[in-house]
Amino acid sequence: MPRFMPDPFEKAQLTELRSIQGVCLDIDDTLSTEGKLEPEAYQALWRLKEAGFFVVPITGRPAGWCDLIARFWPVDAVIGENGAFTFFLKGASSSRKVSRQRLDTPKGHSDFELHERLGRLRSEIQAQFPKAQVASDQAYREWDLAIDICEDVEPWHPEAVQRLLDFCRGAGAHAKLSSIHVNIWFGDYDKKKGFEFWLSSAEAQGAPAADRWLYVGDSPNDEPLFASFQRSVGVANVKKYLDQLQARPTWITSQACGGGFVEMTDRLIQSRQS
């Protein structure tokens, strides 16, 4: 895929944006800002829903977080642990209680094998990188091992991060860099496959066709979605990763993190009003 420089999002044509019916988004440092979900960014999710858009976060965060997000945020579904599963609410009539449901992405191997391999790799990482610490949300993960590189620890040097990525990939694992973690897993899935599996399922009935979605992200673990979506947006902090990305977003906002998400929301809603 050719490497191009993304255009500023302010140059996105409103006529092109008008065809968008669904928004997929990363969470950390795309929706959030310095570890906080600020009111303007959270309100932007509500504004998108109220304007009639489908809204689906696709995140590296754990199952425990995704359970809460599906229940309490204004979203149609949430895809977690880099594509391992989708949580959503089901049941909308006044006579039936709404309940949280899940859809597991096919992983190509037995649960026992995947968990055994991940546990073994975790021990090898701790031996090879004695200062490595698992993410503080590791206890709520089912399929993913997250090594903290800056969320609750002193930031790792980029060379050390690269050594960790290379070590895990050398062991046959998926290893993806987010803005705060290195996410590691075994299994035949990623963010792209998780979204595509949900979108093709009966649980996504009524969702827009694949070419009517926009993806918003900020880091290398969003690259499969920058590659597969016809239209994508990187919030401004993605610029520090552009040299690492073979697939880049279509546009980049002028503002970083949650401010960039609000900027994207403003223009997307404007396209429907023009």
Secondary structure as UniProt FT lines:
FT   STRAND          7..8
FT   HELIX           9..11
FT   HELIX           14..17
FT   TURN            18..19
FT   STRAND          22..25
FT   TURN            28..31
FT   TURN            34..35
FT   HELIX           39..50
FT   TURN            51..52
FT   STRAND          54..58
FT   HELIX           63..72
FT   STRAND          78..80
FT   TURN            81..84
FT   STRAND          85..90
FT   TURN            94..95
FT   STRAND          99..104
FT   HELIX           111..128
FT   TURN            130..131
FT   TURN            136..137
FT   HELIX           138..140
FT   STRAND          145..148
FT   HELIX           158..170
FT   TURN            171..172
FT   STRAND          174..177
FT   STRAND          181..185
FT   HELIX           191..200
FT   HELIX           202..204
FT   TURN            205..206
FT   HELIX           210..212
FT   STRAND          213..217
FT   HELIX           220..222
FT   HELIX           223..228
FT   STRAND          231..234
FT   HELIX           236..244
FT   STRAND          251..252
FT   HELIX           257..273
//
